[in-house]
């Protein structure tokens, strides 16, 4: 199935979906988002990578803010950075429009904070790689996540398991969007620094504090 242009959803929502489906639905379905200190710092850190500035060196070119789309995944967005590297001796690269020679594409996503305990960031980067492969007929085996808190790159291999996770996440994203229903809160440690915690109210909407239970408790006959 190929998605139409008007049906493409934000690529960045893959990360939100795998981190927390309720957070994703607030943003994608209800169009609700709230700025926090952490999100403001993240935006400030992205100013350079969103600039579109191109750097060229002898064996490396750096592209910033490259527009991405995939009709297979039904996603569109931007890559923070895509490095174009000279292939290793004997290896083949990809021919790119307007750029002489063959190149190996290496996408890099910049993240505020530290590496997470799940694969939400890796899946977002993998979705970028799949977009690039579809757009340019390339094969992309790896990329990297750069976390500002530790100031170094974390390598990411685009293996079969990560690709399947990314494809399933894209399918679930479209399902969630078309259902139009915001999932209930989970109320766990992910909520601590969430910018929409005051709107989500996870301690009240996690299913343990329902209106029916409150009413039943209020009208319970005295012993």
C-alpha positions in Angstrom: 0.0 0.0 0.0 1.2 3.5 -0.9 0.0 6.4 1.0 -1.2 9.6 -0.8 0.6 12.8 -0.1 -2.3 14.2 1.9 -2.3 11.2 4.2 1.4 11.4 5.3 1.9 11.8 9.0 4.8 13.5 10.9 7.9 11.3 11.0 8.8 12.6 14.4 5.5 11.1 15.8 7.2 7.7 15.6 9.3 8.6 18.5 6.3 10.0 20.5 4.3 6.9 19.7 6.9 4.4 21.0 7.6 6.5 24.0 4.0 7.1 25.0 0.9 6.6 22.8 -1.1 9.1 25.0 1.5 11.8 24.5 1.4 11.0 20.7 -2.4 11.3 20.6 -2.4 14.6 22.5 -0.1 16.0 19.9 -1.3 14.3 16.7 -5.1 14.0 17.3 -6.0 16.7 19.8 -3.3 19.1 18.6 -2.2 19.8 22.1 1.4 20.5 23.1 3.0 22.4 25.9 6.4 23.9 26.1 8.7 23.1 29.0 12.3 23.9 29.9 13.5 20.6 28.4 11.6 21.1 25.1 12.7 24.7 24.8 16.3 23.6 25.3 15.8 21.0 22.7 14.5 23.5 20.2 17.5 25.8 20.9 19.9 22.9 20.3 18.3 22.2 17.0 18.8 25.7 15.5 22.0 24.8 13.6 20.7 21.4 12.4 17.5 23.0 11.2 19.4 25.7 9.3 19.8 23.9 6.0 23.5 24.8 5.9 25.7 22.5 3.8 29.3 21.8 4.6 31.8 20.3 2.2 35.1 18.6 2.8 37.3 16.4 0.7 35.6 13.1 1.5 32.5 14.3 3.4 29.5 16.5 2.8 27.0 17.4 5.6 23.4 18.2 4.7 21.1 19.7 7.3 17.3 19.9 7.5 16.8 17.6 4.5 13.1 17.1 3.6 12.0 13.4 3.8 9.0 11.4 2.8 7.9 7.8 2.4 4.8 6.7 0.7 5.4 3.1 2.0 5.5 4.2 5.7 3.1 7.2 5.2 5.5 9.6 6.8 7.1 13.0 6.1 9.5 15.2 8.0 13.1 16.3 8.1 16.5 14.8 8.8 18.6 16.7 11.3 21.8 15.8 9.5 22.7 13.5 6.7 26.4 12.9 6.1 27.6 11.9 2.6 30.7 9.8 3.0 33.1 8.4 0.4 32.6 4.7 0.1 35.3 2.3 1.3 37.6 1.0 -1.3 35.8 -1.7 -3.4 32.4 -0.7 -2.0 29.6 0.9 -3.9 27.7 4.0 -3.0 24.7 5.9 -4.3 24.6 8.5 -7.1 22.7 11.6 -5.9 21.1 14.3 -8.0 23.4 17.3 -8.5 26.3 15.8 -6.6 29.1 14.2 -8.5 30.4 10.8 -7.5 29.1 8.0 -5.3 28.2 8.4 -1.7 27.3 6.5 1.4 24.4 8.1 3.3 24.7 8.3 7.1 21.7 10.0 8.9 22.2 11.6 12.3 19.5 12.6 14.7 20.2 15.1 17.6 18.5 14.5 20.9 18.3 16.5 24.1 19.2 14.6 27.2 20.5 11.1 27.5 19.9 7.7 25.8 16.6 6.1 26.7 15.8 2.5 27.8 13.6 1.8 24.8 14.0 2.0 21.0 11.9 5.1 20.3 14.8 7.2 19.2 16.3 4.4 17.1 13.0 3.9 15.3 12.7 7.6 14.5 16.2 7.5 12.9 15.4 4.2 11.1 12.3 5.8 9.6 14.5 8.6 8.3 16.8 6.0 6.7 13.8 4.2 5.1 12.6 7.6 3.7 16.1 8.2 2.2 16.3 4.7 0.7 12.9 5.2 -0.9 13.6 8.7 -2.2 17.1 8.0 -3.6 17.2 4.3 -4.3 20.0 4.0 -1.6 20.9 1.3 0.8 21.6 2.7 4.3 23.0 0.3 6.9 23.7 2.6 9.8 23.4 6.0 11.4 23.8 7.7 14.7 22.0 9.4 17.6 23.8 12.4 19.1 22.7 13.1 22.7 23.5 16.5 24.0 23.8 15.4 27.7 26.7 13.1 26.9 28.0 15.0 23.9 28.8 11.9 21.8 27.3 9.8 19.1 25.5 6.5 19.7 25.8 4.2 16.6 22.6 2.6 15.3 22.4 -0.3 12.9 19.3 -0.6 10.7 18.9 -4.3 11.1 15.8 -6.4 10.3 14.3 -6.2 13.9 14.6 -2.4 14.1 13.2 -2.0 10.6 10.2 -4.2 11.5 9.7 -2.2 14.7 9.7 1.0 12.7 7.3 -0.3 10.1 4.9 -1.6 12.8 5.1 1.8 14.6 4.2 3.6 11.4 1.2 1.3 10.9 0.1 1.8 14.5 0.5 5.6 14.1 -1.9 5.6 11.2 -4.3 3.3 13.1 -4.3 5.6 16.1 -4.8 8.7 14.0 -7.8 7.2 12.1 -9.4 5.9 15.3 -9.2 9.4 16.8 -9.2 8.1 20.3 -6.7 9.2 22.9 -5.4 6.2 25.0 -5.7 6.3 28.8 -2.7 7.3 30.9 -0.2 4.7 32.2 1.2 6.9 35.0 4.8 5.7 35.3 8.3 7.2 35.5 8.0 8.5 31.9 5.5 11.1 33.2 7.9 12.8 35.5 9.4 15.2 33.0 6.7 15.2 30.3 5.8 18.7 29.2 2.0 17.8 29.0 1.8 16.2 32.4 -0.4 19.1 33.7 -2.8 18.5 30.8 -2.6 14.7 30.8 -3.1 14.4 34.5 -1.8 10.8 34.6 -2.5 10.3 38.3 -6.2 11.0 37.7 -6.7 9.4 34.2 -4.9 6.1 34.6 -8.1 4.2 35.1 -7.8 3.9 38.9 -9.7 7.1 39.7 -12.9 6.8 37.7 -16.1 8.9 38.2 -18.2 5.8 38.7 -15.9 4.6 41.6 -16.1 8.1 43.2 -19.9 8.1 43.0 -20.2 4.6 44.3 -18.0 5.5 47.3 -20.0 8.6 47.9 -23.4 6.9 48.1 -22.2 3.8 50.0 -24.6 3.3 52.9 -23.1 3.9 56.4 -22.6 0.8 58.6 
